[in-house]
Amino acid sequence: MLKRTVYCGELREAHEGREVVLCGWVHKARDMGHLVFVDLRDREGLAQIVFQSDRPELVEEAKKLRNEFVVGVRGLVRRRSAVNKDIPTGEVEVEALELHIYAVSKVPPFVIADPPQASEELRLKYRYLDLRRPKMQRHIRLRHEASLAVRNYMSRAGFLEIETPILANPTPEGARDYLVPSRIYKGRFYALPQSPQQFKQTLMISGFDRYFQIVRCFRDEDLRADRQPEFTQIDIEMSFIEREEFFALNEGLMEALFALTGRKLERPFPRLPYAEAMEKYGSDKPDLRVPLEMRDLTAVGRDGSSDVLKAAIAAGGELKGLLVPGAGALSRSQLDKLGDKAKALGAKGLVWIKKQDGWKSSLKLSDADFEKIWAALGGADADLALLIADKKATALKALGEIRRTWPTDEAARKGLLEFCWITDFPLYEWSEEEKRFVSVHHPFTSPHEDDLGLLETSPDKVRAKAYDLILNGVEVGGGSIRIHD
């Protein structure tokens, strides 16, 4: 077997004149009669191999090559007559001196190329082939580099990487456990951990002070876009800290990770109290790339001319409004679809208002009402106002989802990284199913000191020392100050 001396994708002009050995997969073979050109691929990229007519035995052997054959080639690096600017190795090629075919391949079920032309189902069936694609190889490499960056950053910050058990006791978490039967203890089971929560807190009281782990977690729950049965998380626990240290550590970690892609983050990240996030964006995971904010118009509706709005507010509801700049040209059918969407999200209906050649609206209102609403929202002639009068939670949810999915300029949003911290979550929420208050986050999350007096009288008003890190509308991290006394 030939011993590789350089990867295909590492060849450059500086290698000209050197004898090299390459090993990899045949990406493409072109039989030109007396010449054979082969694009050889490995994890670093492509290199062109030339089998020349002055070595006819090599040419005949090269004619046998097909896509995905595994080969080794010894050859001489030379400058190309025509540079291929599409690949990093495009200035040079390798004149073959020796060829070894290590493994032949059947005709692949799809071409190994980007973008993929096969269905996802087929690519998953032949996952080992799909992982040969350059994009997938780059992703795996980036994941490795990210893991290395995490370990370096956390080590510099004084953390110890400590492994915790995989076979553990069941613990009440957000999903069902995966159970593993014990061979020794008949009828008893281990549970695969949903997180190392209890182990890492045990490490804290054992005096290790700063722990981290890139750990596998297991949760028996239905698949969603951001949920799967097993996943990897960066798990951290630390003692003797306050909120600001928590923020600084995690922001620095994000900065180190995104530096791998050449991105520079602006710190500190914005911080939004939970109540403010819900009022402005209708979500505790706001996508700040969408430049739209909701406003409370309850006072306008209560004092206005519409019996519909007055009745909804009198029944304990609130009036929420969202201004969409430049959307006044939407057609009636498009507005009706928005109304249907609001109803599907639980709202009783959606009111729209335009100001084009006079006021136009789906609800009869006085000119004074229109003016007050428009002034409160800061509207202009080409804009569109959307209103929902309903229970507060329903109105925020429905209008917030319309805001989140509004088709804003994708070109403007592309590449933006909008981080924020959500703070001051409620410690408890009322469970209609259990008819009692339950913890919003973990039962060991510490309450805010200023709210301790409300624990017995108004538990729903107690704020938690819990924090979620949001990126472009997705929760990418979170934590809390624990109860320790």
N, C-alpha and C positions, 0 to 999 in steps of 0.2 A: 504493500500500500504506500502510495506517495504521501509524504509528510508535508502538510500545508505550511507555507512560509508567510502568506499574507491573505487577507480576506479579499474577495472580489471587489467589494465596494470601497476598499481602501486604496486601490491603484490610482496613482496620479502621475503627472508629468515627471516628477522627481524619480520615479521608478524606471524611466527609460533606460534601456540597455541592460537591465538586470534580468537574471533568470529567476523565475518564481514558480511556485507550486500552488495551484488553486484547487479547492474541493467544493462541490456544491451540486445544485440541481439544474438540469437543462431547462432554461426558461423558453428558449425558442431556437430552432435549428433551421438554417437556410442552405439548401443544396444548390450550388451554382454550377454544378458539373465538375470542373477540375478544382473548384474551391468549395469549402464548407465554412459557413459562419455560424458560430454558436454563441448565444447570450447565456452566460453561466450566472446563476443566482445563489447567493448565500444570505445570511442574516444582515450583512452590511450593504448589500446592493448588487448591481450587475456589472459584469465585465464581458467584453467581446473577445472571443477566441477565434483565431483564423487557422484553418487547416489548409496548407498550401499544396499546390500541384507537384512541387519538388520532393514531397514525401507522399507518394501515391498510396502506400500501405496505411498511413494515418488517415488520408482522405477517405479511403474505403471503410475504415473502422468508424470514422465520424459520420458517414452516411447512415449508419445504423441508429444514430441517436434520435430520440424522440423526447417530447416534452416530459419533464419530471424524472428522466433517467438521472441516477446519481453517479457522478464521475469525478475523477481526479485528473488534472492536466498539469504537465510541466511545460513551460514555454518561456519565450523571450519577450520582454515588454518593449514595444516600439510605438512611435508616434503614429497616430491615424492620419491617413491622407485627407479624410473629411471629418472634421470634428463634429461630434454629436453633443450639442449643447443641452439636450434634455436630461442627461444623466451626469453625475459628478465625475465618472470615469471616462467621459466622452472624448478626452484628448488622446487617450492611448488604447492599445489593444495588445493581445498576447498572441504571438506566433507559436503555435503548438509544436512541441518537440516529442511529447509522449502523452498517451491517453490510456486511462484505465477506466473501464466501465464497472462500477461496483454493484449497481443494482438497476434492473430494468423496471419499467412501469407500464401498467395497462393504460389505455387511453383515459385520462382523468375525466370525471363527470362534469367538470367545468374548468374554464381557463383560470389559471392563477394570476389574476390581474386586478388592478384598481381602476375605476370602481367595479365592484363585483357585478357580474351579469346573471348569476344564479340566484334562485330564491333563498331566503333565509333558512327555510326548512332543509333544503338540500345542502347548504353550507354547514349547517349544524350536524347533519348526518355524517358528513365528511369533514369534521372539525379540524383534523390534523392537516388537511389540505388547505382549508380556509386560513389557518394560522400561518401558512407560508406567504400569504399576501403581504406586500411591503407595509401597508397601513397597519395590519394586525401586528406585524413584527415591531413597528415603531411604538405601538401602544404598549406591548409587553415590555419593551426596553424602557419606556417612560415610567411605567409602573415600578420597575426595578430601581430606576434613578430616584423616583419619589420615595420609595422605601429607604433607600440609602440616605437621602436628604433628611428624612424624619429622624433616623437613628443618629445622624451627626448633630442635628439641631438639638434634639432632646438630651443627648449626652453632654453637649456643651452647656446646657442649662442645668446640669446636675442631676438628671434623671437616670434611673437604672432600668434596663429592660429586663423584666422578670416574667417568665412563662407561668401561666396558671393552668390548673387541671382542665381537661376536656370532659372526662367522665365525672359528673357531679350530681348533687342532689337537685330535685326540682325546686324552682323558686317562682313565686308569683310575679310575672312580668306582663308585657303587653300582648303576648301571643302564646300559643300552645307549645309545649316542649316536645322535642324528639326524644323518645325513650329507647334505651339500649338494655335488653335483658341481661341479667347477670348469670353466668354459667355456674358460678360457685354457690350463690345464694338463690335457690330456686324460688320463683315467683316474685323476685325483687328486681328493680330496674335502676339504671343510671339515667340521668338526663343530660343531653348535650346543652351546654350553657348558652342562654340567649345573650348574655354578656358576662364579663368577669366581675360583676358588681361586688358581690360579697367577698370574693377573694382579694380584690384590690383594697377594699376598706379594711380587711383583716391585715393586709400589708402595712397600712397606715398605722394601725394600733400596735403593729410589731416593730415600728420605729424606722421603716425604710424611707419615709418622708416624701420621696418623689419617685413615682413608678410610671412606666409606660410600657406598652406592648402593641405590636401590630398583630391583631388577634382575629381568629376566625370565630364567628358567632352563628348560631343556628336558631331559626324561628319557624315553626310550623304554621305558616300563614299563606293566604292566597297571593298569587303573583300579581304585582302591579308594576307600573313603570319604575317606581323607586323601592320595590320590595322583592326579595327573593329568599328562598329557604336558608341559604348559607351566604355569608358575606364577610368581608374583612373590614375592620374599623381600627382607627388609631385610638387606643384606649389610654387614658391618662388619669392619674389621681395624685394629689399633692396636699401636703399639710402646712399649717401655719401661714395661710395666705388670705388676702382680701380680694374683693372683686376686681380691682384694677390690675393686680398681678395676673389674675385669670385671663382678662382681656389681652394684656400685653403678650403673654406667652402664646396664646392661640393666634393672635394677629401676626406675630413673628413667624410662627410655623407656616401660616398661609403664605406669607411673604417668601419664605424659603422655598416652598413648593412651587409657587407660580414663577419664581425666578428661573426654574428649569425650562420654562417655555418662553423666556425672554420678556415676561410681563412684570412691570413694576406697580405695586399696589400703593394706594394713598392711605396712610394711617394718621390718626386712629380711625377705625371704621365708625360710621354713624351709629348712634344708639337711639332706639325708639322704644318707649314704654309700650307694653302690650295694648293698653287702652287707646293710645294715640294711633298705633298701627291699625287697629280695628276700625277706628273712626275715619281715618284717612284712606285706607286701602281695603278695608273689609276682609283682611287676612292677617294672620300672625306670621305669614311667610311672604311678605310683599316683594313683588318684582319691581325694583326701583328704576328699571330701564323704561318702564311705562310712565310717562310724565303726566299722569292724571291723578287727581285727588278728589275725594268725596267731601261734601260739606253737609252740615246739619241745618236743615231748613224747617225744623219743627215749629219754631215760633212764627214763621211766615205762614205756614199752613194752618196753625191754630187760629191766627187772627185774620185769615183770608176769607175769600168769598165761596170757596168750594166746600159743599156739604160732605162730599166724598172724603176729602182730606181731613176735615174736622172730625168726622166719625171715626176714621182710622186712628187719629191721635187721641180722641176721647176714650177709645178702647184700650189705651195703653201703648199705642204704637208711636213711631217717630217718622218724620219725613227726611229722607236722605237724598242728596242730589249729586250728580256727576256731570261736569262740563267736558265735552269732547270738542276741542278746537278744530274748526274746518270741516266738521261732519254734518253741517246743515244741509248738504246736498243729498243726503241719503233718501232713497225712495220710500214710498209708503210700505211696499212689500218688505224692504229691508228692516224698517222700523217694526213691522208686525212680527218679523222673526225674532227681533230683540225682545219683544213682549212675550212671545212664546217661550223664549229661553228663561226669562225672569219667572214665569209661571212654573216652568219645569224645576226651577231652583227653590220653589216653595212660596214665592211672592204671589199676592193676589192679582197683581198687574204692574204695568210699567207706563209711566206718563212721559211723553216726549214733548219738547218745546223747541220751536225754531223762531228766528227773527229774520224773515225774508219777505220784503214787501208787506210788513205788518206781522202781527203775532200769529203763529200757527201752532196748534197743540192737539193732543189726543184727549185733553180734558178741558172743559169750559172753565176759564178763569177770567177775572177782571183784569183790565190793563194795569191797575195798581199792583195786583199779584204778580203779573208777568214782570213788571219793572223791578219789584223787590227781589224776586227769584233771580233775575238776570244780574242784578247788582251784587247779590250775595255770592253768586258763582263767578262773577267777573267775565260775563259773556260778551261776545262781539257778534256782528251781523251774520257771519258765516258759520257760527258755532251751533252745536246741538246740546241741549240739556236733557238729561235722563233723571227721572224722579221715581222713588218707590216709597209709599207710605204703608208701613206694616210694623209688626213687632220688630224691635230694634235688631235682634240677632238675624231675623229673616231678611230685613232690608239690607243690612251690611253684607250678609253672605251673597245675596243675589246681585247687588250692585257691584260688590267687590269682584265677583267672578266675571261679570261683564267687562269690568275694567281690566282684569288680568288677561283676558283673551281678546282684547280689542286689537284689531290688526294695525298696530302702529308701524312706522317705517322700519322694516326688518334691516335695511342697509344701515340705518342709524344705530340699531340695537346690536348688530353683529359685532362681536369682539368686545363689547362692554362687559366689565366686571363690576357689578354693584353689590358690594357687601353691606351688611348692617347687622347689628346686634338687636335682638328683641329682649327687653328687660321687663321686670316688674310683672311677671305673669301672676294671675290669681293662684293662690295656694290651693284653694278648693273650688270645686264646682258641684252643683246639685245633680245627682243621678236620679232621673225619673224611674229608672228600672229598679234601683235599690232603695229609693226613697230616703236617701241620706247624702250628706256631703262626702265626696271622695277626692283624693289627691289628683291634681291636674298633672303633675310630673311624678316624682317618686315620693313615697311617704316619709322618706328621711330628708327631704328638702327643707332647709331652714326658712322660717317666716321672716319677713322684714321686721327689724326691731321696732320701728315706729307703729307697727300694726298689731303688736302683741295683745294690746287691750281689746282688740276686736275678735279674738279667737273664740270667745264664748258667746258673744252677742251677735256678731255679723261675720261669720267665717268666710262668706263669699266675697268680702271686701278686703281680706288679708292678702297682701302681696307676698310672692315667693322670691327667694334669692336664687332664681333660676334664669338661665340665659340661653338663647338659641342663636346660632350663627347662620345667617341667611345669605345665599348668593344667587342673584337673579331669580328669586322666587322659590328657591329650593333650600330646604334645611340641610346644611352640610356639617353641622356640629351642634353641640349643646352641652350644658353642664349646670351644676348648681353648687352652692355652699351647703354642706351637710349639717344636720343636727348632730352636735357632738357633746352636748351636756344634758 
